Every structure is written in structure tokens, then in C-alpha cells.
Amino acid sequence: MSLKRHKSTIGMAFSFVWVVIALFFCFQWFLCRIYVPEGHSLLLQYKGPLIGTAEEPEPGRLAHGSEVGVHETMRGPGRHFINPIYWKRTIVPDVVILPGEIGVVTSKIGNALPSGEFLVDGDLQGDSRVTHQGILRKVFGPGRYRANPYAYEFKIIERETTRSGGQEKTSGWVEIPTGYVGVVTMQASNPALDISAGIQDKVMQPGLYPVNPREQQIDIINVGYRETSIQVEQQIEPSGNVKYDAQGEPLATPETGINFPSNDGFDIQLDFSAIWGVMPRDAAQIVRTFGNIDAVEKKVIEPQSESICRNNGSKMGAVELLVGETREAFQTDVSTEFRDVLSDKNVTLQYGLVRHIYIPQNVREPIQKGYVSEELKLTRDEETKTARIEANLREAEQKVELEAERVRVDTDRLKASVMAEGEKEAKEIEAETKQLIAAIDRETADLDASKTVLLGRAEAEAKQMSEEATAEKFGLAVGAFGSPTAFNKWEFAEQLPDSIDLKLFYAGEGTLWTDLKTVTPTISLDSK
């Protein structure tokens, strides 16, 4: 019985363990499990133990480890198992900054800043994380950020524009187009970069910039040259056409353009145009002094144009303003003085042009008539000079034609001489060639005759030597056989064919013909 009871106890123990394990997994899966979707994070707040007390975080920071309160570290997307008894679980969306936007972050944790400061250095995480409360100098561009809402507050902005006294300042997502520069105004000093508050000398070149509106504001300044004109208004007829005087000059509306009295008491009006601009190196000083480019035009260009033209024009008479040399001197003096004045104000002048001067008709008419007659006289003189020059030109053309004909004749003569000389040399070369050919033919014939004689002699000598060798061979052969008769028999035997069949038989005297009948004929009698 005891053994059965022991086995039953063990079985119950195992069953209890499995039940505990099953309950634990059910608790974990159904109560502790929490799923964090993509683009979100899990914010955890520790409630503390059921029994006893837990540590509190230090003032100015969020909880870590087993400290009670909101924990600074958040968990990313995925499946997590967090006990809801001890932890408060909150799914928070990530901060998304779209293109064309920036994020300005305010830190809620850390130590308090010294009095008068509101910007802090640092980042959201890592070794350079924020250690003070305040607005981060760093701005955050387009992207997705996992930021604890209890620690950091994001303010998403696009482009902010503020106006003050006709001056426009921008911040946020700042775009500086081509032909412009950005003048930076620091809202606060930056000790890390050794930059003081105020307008900075270094400008921003064209491009896109994320600018913290609490740290910087940007004046976008148009650099390069532009044109400003002060123009006299011409009188208009009811039909809409411009009125002209008897000399064909347009009539000016009084008190328009730049007007002043000449030193001889005549009212003068003129048109003036200035080609001026601000260079990138001077943009910061322009903002400090005037605020913007429009203020430069209203406060400097227009009043200085009128002042300089009046001051210089009032020193001259009406006739001097009309005559070429003195008028040119007036133009030069105005342009030089205007350039010096603008240079002192960091404005660059390219041209200052007096375009048209309106002189009263009673002053202009006699002067113009005198100049017309003078110009007519000059024209006649020039026409005379032109006729003389044209005659010289015709004479020169005739000389050129004569020289051309002379050159052509000389060329033909030289050509004929060269051709005759060439033909003579060609004939001589041809005769010498034929003579050389004849000499070569004669030498060739002599060589052929010598060849024929040598070949005939060689053939005769070869034949003679062959005959002598043959005779010598027969002589040796006869000597070897002892007599000519023996040699002839041997020669006869040598000439017989190898297939000859010889048979001998005996015949008595006078019985040859009768004995032949018994002999087998060697040659068939039927053969033909």
C-alpha cells in the first residue's frame, strides 16, 4: 500500500507542477502580453511592489531600473511581456517629421538653466544627451523619432516669418534661393562655438537650412545689381500721345524727375538711373544699418541721386548742361561722387547715368541751330575728305590692276621658259635612255653568242668524252674475254630473253630434216 501511495503522491505532484506551468504561461500570454505596432513605442510606468516601498527617482529625471514612476527608456515595435500588476503600459506613436518641416524639442528633464538662458546643448540619447531643462539648440529634420513624451516635447514647424518695421525675418525650414544670401541674427550666444548674440558677419549661401527659431532668425537678402530710375514725366495729349515742341523734343511735366535751377536761372529737369547692388560680404552690415534692401533704395539711392545731381547741376549754366564736353564732365562728376557716397554705406555702384536733360526751349533753340550749322560745315568737310579719299582709292585700284597685269605677263613668260627648258631636258633624257638601251642590247647579244659557243663546245666535248668512254669500255671488255669473238658471243647471250627455252638433240649426218619431226616445235606452227 505504501508503494502505491508513494506513486500517487508523485503523480499528483507532477500534475500540480504542470498546472502551475500552464497557469503561468496563460498568465503571461493572455495578461502580460502586449503587442506594439510599427511606428509606435511602449511607455512603461512602474507602480511599485505589492509589499514594501520602492526607490524614487532623483528630481529632474525619469525613473530607471526598479524606481517608481515613468521610465525614460521606451521599447520599440514587437511583442512584449510586461506584468500589468506592477507596470502601467501605454502605447504612444512615434514623432514623424515630414519633408519641409523641422522639429524644435523642449527638454522637460534635467537641471534648471542659469537665469537668463533658455537654450541647451545635447541630443535625445547617447553620450551627448540633454542634461538641462530648456529648448534644444539642435533641430530635428525629416524622419521618425522615438521620444518619451514625459521627457521631450516636440513642436513641428514649417517656415515661420516675422515682420518688424518693414523687416522680414524667417526661421524653421528656410530656403535661400539663388541670388540671395541669409543674414543670421543670433537670439542667444553660443559659448560652444564662441558666437555672440546679434547679427553675424558670416552669411548663409543659397540652399535649404533647418533653423531653430528660438536660436536664430534669418534675413534673406537679394545680392547683386539692380536698377533704380528717377524719370521725368512727359506731357501727354488727350489722344494719349506724347507732346513735342517745335524742335521735336518731348515736353516735361514740371516738378517731376530731378529738377533744379541752373546757375543762370533756368529750370532744369533730368532723368537719372543707378545700377547698384549689395555684395554678399556687405549684406550683414546692410541689415545692421538699414534693415533690408528696400530701405537702402528709399533712404540712400533715391535721395542721394537727387541731392548729388542738384548740387552739381546748380553749379553749371543751361548751355553747359547741353554742350557735349561740359555735359560729359557733369556726368563724370555725378557718377564719381555717387560712387564714393554709396561705398561709404557698403553699397556698390556699377553705373550712375544721367540719361536725358530737359533744357528750356528758348535756351536750347539757338544753341542747337548753331551746332546744326557747325555740324553741317563739319559734314561738308568730311564729304570733301571722303571724295578725295575715294579718288585716291580709285587711283590705287588702277595701279593694282596694272601691277596685276604685269605680274600675269611675267608669269606667262616664266611659265613658257620653264616649259621649254623642261621639254629640252626631257628630250635629252630620252636620247640618253635610248643610247643606254642600245648598249645594253649589244652587251646582251654578245653574252648570248658567248653562251651559244660555250654550250656547243661543252656538248661536243661531252659527246667526245662519252664516245671515248664507250670505246674504252668495249676495249676493256674485249680484253677481258680475250678476243672479239668471245665478247660478241657474250654480248649475244646477254641480249637473249630470260624466258627462252633451249633444247638439244642429236642428228646424224644427213638426217637433220628427218629427225626434226620427232622434236616438239618451240614455235607454234599456227601462230601468225
C-alpha positions in Angstrom: 0.0 0.0 0.0 2.8 2.4 0.9 4.4 2.0 -2.6 1.1 2.7 -4.3 0.5 5.8 -2.1 4.1 7.0 -2.9 3.5 6.7 -6.6 0.1 8.5 -6.3 1.8 11.4 -4.4 4.5 11.7 -7.1 1.8 11.8 -9.8 -0.2 14.5 -8.0 3.0 16.5 -7.6 3.8 16.3 -11.3 0.2 17.2 -12.1 0.4 20.2 -9.8 3.6 21.4 -11.5 2.1 21.1 -14.9 -0.9 23.0 -13.8 1.3 25.7 -12.3 3.3 25.9 -15.5 0.1 26.1 -17.6 -1.3 28.8 -15.4 2.0 30.7 -15.7 2.0 30.6 -19.5 -1.6 31.5 -19.6 -1.0 34.5 -17.4 2.0 35.6 -19.5 0.2 35.1 -22.8 -3.2 36.5 -22.0 -2.5 39.1 -19.4 1.2 40.2 -19.7 1.5 40.0 -23.5 1.2 43.4 -25.3 1.9 44.0 -29.0 3.4 47.3 -30.1 2.7 48.1 -33.8 5.1 49.6 -36.3 5.6 53.3 -35.8 4.8 53.2 -32.1 6.7 52.7 -28.8 5.8 51.3 -25.4 5.9 53.7 -22.5 6.2 52.0 -19.1 5.4 53.3 -15.6 6.4 51.3 -12.6 3.7 51.2 -9.9 5.9 49.7 -7.2 5.9 46.4 -5.3 2.8 45.0 -3.7 4.6 44.8 -0.3 7.0 47.4 0.8 8.3 50.6 -0.8 10.5 51.3 -3.8 13.0 54.0 -4.6 12.0 57.3 -6.0 14.0 58.9 -9.0 16.1 61.9 -8.3 14.4 65.3 -9.1 14.8 66.4 -12.7 15.0 62.9 -14.3 12.7 59.9 -15.1 12.9 56.5 -13.4 15.4 53.8 -14.1 15.6 50.1 -13.1 13.3 49.5 -10.1 12.5 53.1 -9.4 8.8 54.1 -9.2 7.5 56.3 -11.9 7.6 56.8 -15.7 10.7 55.1 -17.1 12.8 57.1 -19.6 13.6 54.1 -21.8 10.8 53.0 -24.2 10.5 49.8 -26.1 10.1 49.5 -29.8 7.6 47.7 -32.0 7.0 44.0 -31.4 5.6 41.6 -28.8 6.5 42.3 -25.1 5.5 40.5 -21.9 5.0 43.1 -19.1 3.2 42.3 -15.9 0.3 44.7 -15.7 0.1 44.4 -11.9 3.4 46.2 -11.5 3.6 48.2 -14.7 1.3 50.7 -16.4 1.7 50.1 -20.1 0.9 52.9 -22.7 1.4 52.7 -26.5 2.5 56.1 -27.9 3.0 57.0 -31.5 6.5 58.0 -32.7 7.1 61.6 -33.7 7.1 61.9 -37.5 8.6 65.0 -39.2 7.8 65.3 -42.9 9.9 66.9 -45.6 9.8 70.7 -45.4 9.3 70.5 -41.6 11.6 70.7 -38.6 11.1 69.7 -35.0 12.0 72.0 -32.2 12.4 70.0 -28.9 11.9 71.2 -25.4 13.6 69.1 -22.6 11.4 68.6 -19.5 14.0 66.8 -17.6 17.4 67.8 -16.3 18.8 70.6 -14.1 17.4 74.1 -14.3 19.3 76.6 -16.5 21.0 79.6 -15.1 19.0 82.8 -15.1 18.7 84.4 -18.5 19.5 81.3 -20.5 16.8 79.2 -22.3 18.8 77.1 -24.9 20.6 73.9 -24.0 23.1 71.7 -25.9 22.7 68.0 -26.3 20.7 65.3 -28.1 17.8 62.9 -27.3 20.0 60.0 -26.4 23.6 58.8 -26.3 26.6 60.3 -24.6 25.6 63.8 -25.6 22.1 63.6 -24.2 20.5 66.7 -22.7 21.3 67.4 -19.0 19.3 70.6 -18.5 15.7 71.7 -19.0 15.1 74.1 -21.9 14.9 74.3 -25.7 17.5 72.3 -27.6 19.7 74.2 -29.9 19.7 71.2 -32.2 16.7 71.0 -34.5 15.5 67.7 -36.0 14.9 67.3 -39.7 12.5 65.0 -41.6 12.4 61.5 -40.1 10.8 59.3 -37.3 11.8 59.8 -33.7 11.1 57.7 -30.6 10.8 60.3 -27.9 9.4 60.0 -24.4 6.6 62.5 -24.1 7.3 62.9 -20.4 10.9 63.9 -21.2 10.7 65.8 -24.5 8.1 67.9 -26.2 8.3 68.2 -30.0 7.0 71.3 -31.8 6.8 70.7 -35.6 7.0 73.9 -37.7 7.5 74.6 -41.4 8.6 78.2 -42.1 8.0 81.0 -39.7 8.0 84.6 -40.8 8.0 87.7 -38.5 7.8 91.3 -39.6 9.0 94.3 -37.7 9.3 97.8 -39.1 9.3 96.5 -42.8 12.0 93.9 -42.0 11.1 90.3 -42.6 12.9 87.5 -40.7 12.4 83.8 -41.3 13.2 80.6 -39.4 12.1 77.0 -39.4 12.6 75.3 -42.8 14.4 78.1 -44.5 15.1 78.1 -48.3 17.6 80.7 -49.6 17.2 80.9 -53.4 19.9 81.6 -55.9 20.9 85.2 -56.0 20.2 85.7 -52.3 22.1 85.2 -49.0 20.9 84.7 -45.5 22.0 87.2 -42.8 21.9 85.4 -39.4 20.7 87.1 -36.2 21.5 85.1 -33.1 18.8 85.2 -30.4 21.3 84.0 -27.8 25.0 83.4 -27.5 26.5 80.0 -28.2 29.6 79.6 -26.0 30.5 76.2 -27.6 31.0 77.9 -31.0 32.2 81.2 -29.5 29.3 83.1 -31.1 27.7 86.1 -29.5 24.1 87.2 -29.8 23.3 89.7 -32.6 23.8 90.0 -36.4 26.6 87.7 -37.6 29.1 88.8 -40.3 29.1 85.3 -41.9 26.2 84.9 -44.2 24.4 81.7 -45.4 24.8 80.7 -49.0 21.8 79.6 -51.2 20.3 76.3 -50.0 17.9 74.7 -47.5 18.6 75.1 -43.8 16.8 73.9 -40.7 16.8 76.9 -38.4 15.8 76.9 -34.7 13.5 80.0 -34.4 14.4 80.3 -30.7 18.1 80.5 -31.6 18.4 82.2 -35.0 16.4 84.3 -37.4 17.4 84.8 -41.0 17.1 87.9 -43.2 17.0 86.8 -46.8 18.8 89.5 -48.8 18.9 89.9 -52.5 22.5 90.3 -53.6 23.8 91.5 -57.0 22.9 94.5 -59.1 19.6 96.2 -59.5 18.3 99.3 -61.3 16.7 102.4 -59.8 15.5 105.3 -62.0 14.1 108.7 -61.4 12.3 109.8 -64.5 10.7 113.0 -65.7 7.0 112.5 -66.6 6.3 113.6 -70.2 3.2 115.7 -71.0 0.5 113.6 -72.7 -2.1 114.8 -75.2 -5.8 113.8 -74.8 -5.2 111.3 -77.6 -2.6 109.6 -75.4 0.4 110.7 -77.5 3.5 112.5 -76.0 3.6 116.2 -76.6 6.6 117.6 -78.5 7.9 121.2 -79.0 8.9 122.8 -82.3 12.3 121.1 -82.3 10.9 117.7 -81.7 11.8 117.4 -78.0 9.3 115.9 -75.6 7.7 118.4 -73.2 8.3 117.6 -69.5 5.8 117.8 -66.7 7.0 120.4 -64.2 8.3 119.3 -60.8 8.9 115.7 -61.9 12.2 113.8 -62.2 15.2 115.6 -60.7 14.6 119.3 -61.1 16.9 122.2 -60.1 17.8 125.7 -61.2 21.0 126.3 -63.2 23.4 129.0 -62.1 22.0 131.3 -64.8 18.4 130.9 -63.5 16.8 128.3 -65.9 14.7 125.4 -64.6 16.4 122.1 -65.5 14.9 118.6 -65.3 16.7 115.3 -65.9 16.3 111.5 -65.9 18.8 109.6 -63.7 19.4 105.8 -63.5 21.6 104.0 -61.0 22.8 100.4 -61.4 23.7 99.4 -57.8 23.8 96.4 -55.6 24.8 94.8 -52.4 27.6 92.2 -52.4 27.4 89.1 -50.1 30.3 90.5 -48.0 28.3 93.7 -47.2 24.9 92.0 -46.6 25.3 91.8 -42.8 26.2 95.4 -42.5 23.3 96.5 -44.7 20.9 94.6 -42.3 22.5 96.3 -39.3 22.3 99.8 -40.8 19.2 99.8 -42.9 17.3 96.6 -42.2 16.6 95.5 -45.8 17.3 96.3 -49.5 14.1 98.3 -49.9 15.3 100.7 -47.1 18.6 101.2 -48.9 16.7 102.2 -52.1 14.4 104.6 -50.2 16.9 106.0 -47.7 20.1 106.1 -49.8 19.8 105.6 -53.6 16.8 108.0 -54.3 17.7 110.9 -52.0 21.4 110.8 -52.8 20.7 110.6 -56.6 18.6 113.8 -56.3 21.0 115.6 -54.0 24.2 114.9 -56.0 22.5 115.8 -59.3 21.1 119.1 -57.9 24.4 120.1 -56.2 26.5 119.5 -59.3 23.9 120.8 -61.8 23.3 124.0 -60.0 26.9 124.9 -60.4 26.6 124.9 -64.2 24.7 127.0 -66.7 22.0 125.7 -69.0 24.3 125.9 -72.0 27.0 123.9 -70.2 24.5 121.2 -69.5 23.6 121.0 -73.2 27.1 121.2 -74.7 28.9 117.9 -75.2 32.2 118.3 -73.3 30.8 120.1 -70.2 27.8 117.8 -70.2 30.2 114.8 -70.1 32.1 116.4 -67.3 28.8 116.8 -65.4 28.1 113.1 -66.0 31.5 112.1 -64.7 31.4 114.2 -61.6 27.9 112.9 -60.7 28.9 109.3 -61.2 32.2 109.6 -59.2 30.6 111.4 -56.2 27.7 109.0 -56.2 30.0 106.0 -56.2 32.0 107.4 -53.2 28.8 108.1 -51.2 27.5 104.6 -51.7 30.9 103.0 -51.0 30.9 104.6 -47.5 27.5 102.9 -46.9 28.7 99.5 -48.1 26.7 99.7 -51.4 28.4 99.0 -54.7 27.6 101.3 -57.7 28.2 100.0 -61.2 26.8 102.9 -63.2 25.2 106.2 -62.4 23.8 107.6 -65.6 22.3 111.0 -66.4 20.1 109.8 -69.2 18.3 112.8 -70.5 18.4 116.6 -69.6 15.4 118.7 -70.4 16.6 122.2 -71.3 14.1 125.1 -71.8 13.3 125.7 -75.5 14.4 129.4 -75.5 17.9 128.3 -74.4 18.1 125.1 -76.4 16.9 126.5 -79.8 19.8 129.0 -80.6 22.4 126.6 -79.3 21.0 123.8 -81.4 20.9 125.9 -84.5 24.5 127.0 -84.0 25.5 123.4 -83.5 23.5 122.3 -86.5 25.3 124.8 -88.8 28.6 123.8 -87.3 27.7 120.2 -87.8 26.7 120.9 -91.4 30.1 122.6 -92.0 31.9 119.6 -90.5 29.7 117.3 -92.6 30.7 119.2 -95.8 34.4 119.0 -94.8 34.1 115.3 -94.2 32.3 114.8 -97.5 35.2 116.6 -99.3 37.7 114.4 -97.4 35.7 111.4 -98.4 35.7 112.4 -102.1 39.4 112.9 -102.0 40.0 109.6 -100.3 37.7 107.9 -102.8 39.7 109.4 -105.8 42.9 108.1 -104.2 41.2 104.8 -103.8 40.3 104.6 -107.5 43.9 105.5 -108.4 45.2 102.8 -106.2 42.8 100.4 -107.7 44.1 101.2 -111.2 47.6 100.7 -110.0 46.7 97.4 -108.5 45.1 96.3 -111.8 48.2 97.4 -113.8 50.5 95.6 -111.4 48.3 92.5 -111.6 48.5 92.5 -115.5 52.3 92.9 -115.3 52.5 90.1 -112.9 50.3 87.9 -115.2 52.5 88.6 -118.3 55.7 87.9 -116.3 54.2 84.7 -115.0 53.2 83.6 -118.5 56.8 84.3 -119.8 58.4 82.4 -116.9 55.9 79.6 -117.5 56.9 79.3 -121.2 60.6 79.4 -120.4 60.2 76.7 -117.7 58.1 74.6 -120.1 60.7 74.8 -122.9 63.6 74.1 -120.6 61.6 71.1 -119.3 60.9 69.7 -122.7 64.6 70.1 -123.7 65.7 68.2 -120.6 63.0 65.5 -121.3 64.4 65.0 -124.9 68.0 64.8 -123.7 66.9 62.2 -121.1 65.0 60.3 -123.7 68.1 60.2 -126.1 70.4 59.1 -123.3 67.9 56.4 -122.3 67.8 55.0 -125.9 71.6 55.0 -126.1 71.8 53.1 -122.8 69.2 50.7 -124.1 71.2 50.0 -127.3 74.4 49.5 -125.3 72.6 47.1 -123.0 71.1 45.2 -126.1 74.6 44.9 -127.6 76.0 43.5 -124.4 73.1 41.1 -124.2 73.7 39.9 -127.8 77.5 39.4 -127.0 76.5 37.4 -124.0 74.1 35.2 -126.0 76.8 34.5 -128.6 79.3 33.6 -125.9 76.7 31.4 -124.3 75.9 29.6 -127.6 79.7 29.0 -128.3 80.2 27.7 -124.8 77.2 25.4 -124.9 78.2 24.0 -128.3 81.8 23.4 -127.2 80.5 21.8 -124.0 78.2 19.5 -125.9 80.9 18.4 -128.3 83.3 17.8 -125.5 80.7 15.8 -123.6 79.8 13.7 -126.7 83.5 13.1 -127.4 84.2 12.1 -123.8 81.1 9.8 -123.9 82.3 8.1 -127.2 85.7 7.7 -125.8 84.4 6.2 -122.6 82.2 3.8 -124.6 85.1 2.7 -126.9 87.3 2.4 -123.8 84.6 0.2 -122.2 84.4 -2.1 -125.2 88.1 -2.3 -125.4 88.3 -3.3 -121.8 85.5 -5.9 -122.3 87.3 -7.4 -125.4 90.5 -7.5 -123.4 88.7 -9.3 -120.6 87.2 -12.0 -122.9 90.4 -12.5 -124.8 89.1 -12.0 -128.3 86.4 -10.1 -130.1 84.6 -13.3 -131.0 84.2 -14.3 -127.3 82.9 -10.8 -126.5 80.4 -11.0 -129.3 79.1 -14.3 -128.0 78.8 -12.9 -124.5 77.0 -9.9 -125.9 74.7 -12.2 -127.9 73.9 -14.2 -124.8 73.2 -11.0 -122.8 70.7 -9.9 -125.4 68.7 -13.2 -125.2 65.5 -13.0 -123.1 65.3 -14.7 -119.8 62.3 -16.8 -120.7 64.0 -18.6 -123.7 63.6 -22.4 -123.7 66.6 -24.3 -125.4 66.5 -27.9 -126.2 69.4 -30.0 -127.7 69.0 -33.1 -129.8 71.4 -35.1 -131.9 71.1 -35.6 -135.6 73.3 -37.7 -137.8 74.8 -36.6 -140.9 72.2 -36.1 -143.5 69.3 -36.9 -141.1 68.5 -33.4 -139.7 65.3 -33.0 -141.5 64.0 -36.3 -140.7 64.9 -36.0 -137.1 63.2 -32.7 -136.8 59.8 -34.5 -137.0 60.4 -36.1 -133.6 61.3 -32.8 -132.0 58.5 -30.7 -130.3 58.3 -27.4 -132.1 59.3 -24.4 -130.0 57.1 -22.1 -132.0 53.5 -23.0 -132.8 53.0 -23.5 -136.4 49.6 -22.0 -136.1 50.9 -18.7 -134.7 50.9 -15.9 -137.1 
